[in-house]
């Protein structure tokens, strides 16, 4: 009788350990796309491609180590949009309220025509040992930030054009190749140069 109980307990432990490791590879985009609807959050920590169009997210959007990720024409409230260490991040025509947009350490990041209220946009290459890797290619165009900064740092190549910030700064530093023009910071400064120290 005791041996049967021990076998049952061992089986339960194995199931619990298996369930916890499976939960780590989360994929809230099982069919490869999400069109419309309201979600508490979207989390992708599995190497998959995902296209998100016209959704309302009341919390965070977290994409880590994915394939090609795109989010277009969506509203995110009270949470960040973070896409990092993925093949591509395409963030176009989104609104983020009480959160920030972060594209970090991707092969390519396209951050275009987004509006952020009360926080910032950061397009930054991944950091290893305190120095920028300079691998990410970043395209940051026609974004509008209210009450925060727009920072484009440490990328291999960065196109930063026609962005507007109110009550914040636009900062472009340590990008290996930088093409920056027609950026405006109302109530702040535009500081865009190749040098990290400028």
NORSULPE-V933230 format. One record per residue. N is the residue number from 1. RES is the residue in one small letter. PHI is phi in whole degrees, -180 to 180 (none if undefined). D_CENTER is the distance of its C-alpha to the mean C-alpha in whole Angstrom. Layout:
N/RES/PHI/D_CENTER
N/RES/PHI/D_CENTER
This chain:
1/x/none/54
2/x/-63/52
3/x/-66/51
4/x/-65/50
5/x/-62/48
6/x/-64/46
7/x/-65/45
8/x/-64/44
9/x/-62/42
10/x/-62/41
11/x/-65/39
12/x/-64/38
13/x/-61/36
14/x/-61/35
15/x/-64/33
16/x/-64/31
17/x/-64/30
18/x/-62/29
19/x/-67/27
20/x/-69/25
21/x/-71/24
22/x/-68/23
23/x/-68/21
24/x/-70/19
25/x/-91/18
26/x/-88/16
27/x/-142/16
28/x/-87/15
29/x/-133/16
30/x/-63/19
31/x/-94/20
32/x/90/18
33/x/-157/17
34/x/-132/17
35/x/-123/19
36/x/75/20
37/x/104/20
38/x/-116/19
39/x/-135/17
40/x/-69/17
41/x/-165/13
42/x/-128/12
43/x/-131/11
44/x/-128/11
45/x/-126/12
46/x/-133/15
47/x/-77/15
48/x/-135/15
49/x/-92/14
50/x/-151/13
51/x/-120/14
52/x/-118/13
53/x/-134/15
54/x/64/17
55/x/-105/16
56/x/-119/16
57/x/-115/14
58/x/-92/16
59/x/-140/14
60/x/-90/10
61/x/-122/8
62/x/-124/7
63/x/-125/7
64/x/-136/8
65/x/60/11
66/x/-106/11
67/x/-85/13
68/x/-93/12
69/x/-120/10
70/x/-132/10
71/x/-133/10
72/x/-132/13
73/x/59/15
74/x/-119/14
75/x/-119/14
76/x/-123/12
77/x/-121/15
78/x/61/15
79/x/-170/11
80/x/-87/8
81/x/-109/5
82/x/-123/2
83/x/-125/3
84/x/-139/6
85/x/54/9
86/x/-116/9
87/x/-66/12
88/x/-146/10
89/x/-124/7
90/x/-119/9
91/x/-120/8
92/x/-133/12
93/x/59/14
94/x/-103/12
95/x/-117/13
96/x/-125/12
97/x/-116/15
98/x/60/15
99/x/-168/11
100/x/-123/9
101/x/-106/6
102/x/-130/4
103/x/-118/4
104/x/-137/6
105/x/69/10
106/x/-86/9
107/x/-67/13
108/x/-136/12
109/x/-131/9
110/x/-116/10
111/x/-121/10
112/x/-134/13
113/x/56/15
114/x/-93/13
115/x/-122/14
116/x/-121/13
117/x/-108/16
118/x/81/17
119/x/-156/14
120/x/-135/12
121/x/-119/9
122/x/-127/9
123/x/-120/8
124/x/-132/10
125/x/-73/11
126/x/-66/12
127/x/-111/15
128/x/-133/18
129/x/66/21
130/x/85/20
131/x/-120/20
132/x/-74/17
133/x/-76/17
134/x/58/17
135/x/-117/16
136/x/-71/13
137/x/-100/14
138/x/-120/12
139/x/-121/14
140/x/-126/13
141/x/-131/16
142/x/55/17
143/x/-89/15
144/x/-130/16
145/x/-122/16
146/x/-109/18
147/x/74/19
148/x/-166/16
149/x/-105/16
150/x/-116/14
151/x/-123/13
152/x/-127/13
153/x/-132/14
154/x/69/16
155/x/-90/15
156/x/-65/18
157/x/-144/18
158/x/-138/16
159/x/-106/18
160/x/-127/17
161/x/-141/19
162/x/58/21
163/x/-93/18
164/x/-132/20
165/x/-128/19
166/x/-113/22
167/x/60/23
168/x/-169/20
169/x/-120/20
170/x/-113/18
171/x/-127/18
172/x/-127/18
173/x/-142/19
174/x/58/20
175/x/-87/19
176/x/-61/21
177/x/-129/22
178/x/-130/21
179/x/-122/22
180/x/-131/22
181/x/-161/24
182/x/57/24
183/x/-96/22
184/x/-133/23
185/x/-123/23
186/x/-91/25
187/x/84/26
188/x/-156/24
189/x/-131/24
190/x/-104/23
191/x/-127/23
192/x/-122/22
193/x/-156/23
194/x/-73/23
195/x/-74/24
196/x/-70/22
197/x/-89/25
198/x/-69/26
